[in-house]
Amino acid sequence: MNKTYDIVVHGATGFTGRLVVEYLLSRHPVGGPLRWAMGGRNAGKLAAVRDELGAPADTPLVVTDVADPASLAALVGATRLVLTTVGPYQLHGNELLAACAASGTDYADLCGEPAWMRRMIDAHEAAAKASGARIVFSCGFDSIPFDLGVWMLQREMKARHGGPATRVRGRVRRMKGTFSGGTAASLKATLAAAQADPAVVALLKNPFSLTPGFEGPRQPSGAKPLWEEDLGSWAAPFVMAAINTRNVHRSNFLLGFPYGRDFVYDEMIFTGPGPKGEALAQAIGADNSLASADGPKPGEGPSREERESGYYDVLFVGEDPAGHRLRVGVTGDRDPGYGSTSRMIGEAALCLLEEASATPGGIWTPAAAMGDALIARLARNAGLGFAVEGG
């Protein structure tokens, strides 16, 4: 079926949605080969944001109310892919994902809500496989740098040493920037859901919550600060680990366990050596400000200068049973929650449409759906770096 659009950015009037639109405008002008549109609930707000961003007056606007089945049907009937920045997804994403899965329309989001993701897998993966819809969760800072960092490390381990690293550590070496208001809202919605339903708590505690039918070995919790002698730093709990680790295990699961069935993975953030590093690690371990009332709000975000001065640098250290070690670094040249995330989801959507035609319908992770093709796109266009740093 011929569709009117290649991509509709659903949530284009939100803070992150605007950034995605800005990115598409800079790389794919309206009227060019890529047919994309701004989407949202309110035509007036869409037109106002279009004008604020300096987009052409003929930029297509798609008005969709996800609570209206006819409106949703019109959306998925008009586009090859829906790129949605409207979270928390457990509050605003059910109907849209279901419509995409049933209709064969591709879908990319920024979801960091593992309990909701598991519910969607259980409810809609069969429909997506039948229709050919490729549903790709977590196409932002959670979890692309981590999912692809482990993918690259394992590919290199196999090439150099004949097999995967059974133990991988992901360690944030440096990061400047803020987590998004959407991330904070998703965390609060997840905590509320957990209070109401013990089954949600069980999913949140299970590192294999996104691998239905498979339970791997015991995983490090990453919940307490620790001193890592071989890396010369204290390491503290990392707030995104609860979603990133689940996606990395799902990639391994979806691809037929190329990392092994005994694969162990955790994530933490470095705080430096000595008493200062230990004190900072303890402070981070006790911090819950992201879930507080004073945390970032959806629709709010840093200035352009703050976004462009941000960065992140993540180290992955892998080791196989024979003792071979390998290090891979992943870097980003914008703040993680906004500047880099808006570019990552834009490139993920384009990669899914243009370079992942062999990926069948189903519910995917970025690494399992796009792998090396996405690494190449992000390095070429989105300010990410991927490098082997040695053994």
Secondary structure, DSSP 8 states (H G I E B T S, - for coil): ---SEEEEEETTTSHHHHHHHHHHHHHS-TTSSS-EEEEES-HHHHHHHHHHTT--TT--EEE--TT-HHHHHHHHHHEEEEEE----HHHH-HHHHHHHHHHT-EEEE----HHHHHHHHHHHHHHHHHHT-EEE---BTTBHHHHHHHHHHHHHHHHHHSS--SEEEEEEEEEES---HHHHHHHHHHHHHHHH-HHHHHHHH-TTTTSTT---S------S-EEEGGGTEEEEE-TTHHHHHHHHHHHHHHTT-TT-TT-EEEEEEEEESHHHHHHHHHHHHH--GGGSTTS--TT----HHHHHH-EEEEEEEEE-TT--EEEEEEEESS-IIIIIHHHHHHHHHHHHHHT-TT--SEEE-HHHHHHHHHHHHHHHHSSEEEEEEE-
